[in-house]
Amino acid sequence: MKATEQDKEFMREAIRLANESVKQGGGPFGAVIVKDGEIIAKSSNSVTIDQDPTAHAEVNTIRLACRKLGTHDLSGCVIYTSCEPCPMCLGAIYWSHLSKVFYGNNRNDASAIDFDDDFIYKEIDKPISDRSIPFIPVLKREAKQSFKLWKEKEDKSVY
């Protein structure tokens, strides 16, 4: 699939946001979400500004788009991001049901400037017992109660 001239314009906006973010003390990442040919949300990385490790450009932009559209489902929307999404952002993209992802830099480019997402990709593939951060199961039977309540709830919003 090739990018159109309009796709390139949306990507230029994501790149502009990334450049502006660096100048304002944020990370070098920007993102734009488009629906029906119009930008509905745009943001940049604000991890250091907000002291929030989840404040990546894609996550910030997804949050804005969901609020604007009044939904958690961004089906039919496209995200343009200045860099290939990290594992967290990739998860957010799939959970929000974005229809397409255009990206500028890739994960190797990010690694070259010390944003090494490869470590997380490798951790995900490891058995839980081999991860660098201990994962310890506790109170599973008690925790199951909320899952039971969810399963039985008739008026839930499935996502």
N, C-alpha and C positions, 0 to 999 in steps of 0.2 A: 504494500500500500504506500502510495506516495503522498507527500504533504502538498496541499494546495497553497496558492499565494495567501489566502486567508489564514490557513494554518500557520504559515510563517509569520504573519502579522501578530497573531495571538502569542506565538512563541517569543517574538521580539518583546512583547509586553512582559512576559514571565522573566526574560533575561534582564529587562530594564529594572524590574522589581528586585531581582537578585543583586544587581549592581548598586541600587539605592540602599538595599539592606546592609551591604558591606560598609557604605559611607556612614550609615546611622548606628553602626556597632553590632549589627546582626550577622547571621551567617550568609554565605553567598548562594542563596537559593530563593527562587521566586516561583509562584504558580498562579495560573488563571484557570477558572472553570467557565465553560461556554455552553449555553443551551440555545438551540435554534439560531446559531450565528451571532449571538450576543453574549458579551461577558456578563456573568451574573455574580461572580466573586473573584477577588484577587487578593493575594497576600504574599508575604515573604517570611523567611525564617526569623523567629524572634526568641530563640532558645536563651541566648545570653541576656537579651533585653528584659524578657519576662521571667528569667530564672525558672524556666519550664522546659525540661528535656523533651516534652512532646510537642513543643511549639514549632514544628517543622512547617515549611511553606505549604506542603500539600495538606497536612492536617488542619492548619489554620484556614486554608481556603475551603476545604470540605466543610468545616464548621460554619463558615460564613454562608456558603451556598445553601446548606441545609436550613439555616435560619431564614434566609431570604425566601426560599421556596416553601418553607413550612413542612418539610418532610425529611426523613432519614434516607430516602431512596432517590439517588441521583441518576437513575436510569435515563438514558437519552442525553446525558451531559458528557462533555469531553474535558479532560484536564490537560493543560499544557504546563510542563514543569521544566525548569532550567536544568535539572539533573535527573537521571534515572532514580526512581524512588528507592529509599532504603527499605528494609524489611517492615518496619512499623508503618511507613506510609503506603507500602504495597498492600499491607493488610487493610488499612483504612480505605484504600481505593476499591478493593474487592468488597468490603463490608458495605460501602456506600453505593455499590453497583454502577460506578462510572462506566460508560460504554467504550471509552477509548482513552489511551494515554499517548501523548506526544512528549518526548523529552529531548533535552539538548545534550549535556555532558552525560557520560556513563559512569558506572561505579568505579572503573579503573581511573578515570580522570579525578574523581572525588578522593580516591585512595592516594593519589599522587600529591594531594594537598592535605593529607592527614585526616581525611574523613573515611575511615576504613570500615565499611559496612560488611566486608567479607567475614570478619570475625563473628558477627551475629548470624549471618547465613550458615556458617559452619556450626555454631552452637545449636541452632534449630534442628539440624540433622543428627546431632548426637543423642544417644539415649539419655534420659533425664539424669541418671546416676553419673554420667560422665561430663556433665556441664560444669563450667567454671564457677557458677553460682549455685550453691546447694538448693535443691528443690525438695521440700520435705512434706509429704502428705500427712494431714492431721484432721481428725474429726470428720471423716468422710461420711459416716452414717448421718451425723447431724447436718452436715452441709447438704445432703441429698434432700432435706425437707423443702428447701426453696425450689428445687427442681420439680419435686412432686406438686407443690402448689402451682407452679407455672404450667405444668402439664394438665392439671385439672381446671385451670382458669379458662372459662368459656369466652370472656370478653377481652382477651389479650390481643395486642397488636403484634403479629408475627413479623420478625425481621431476620 
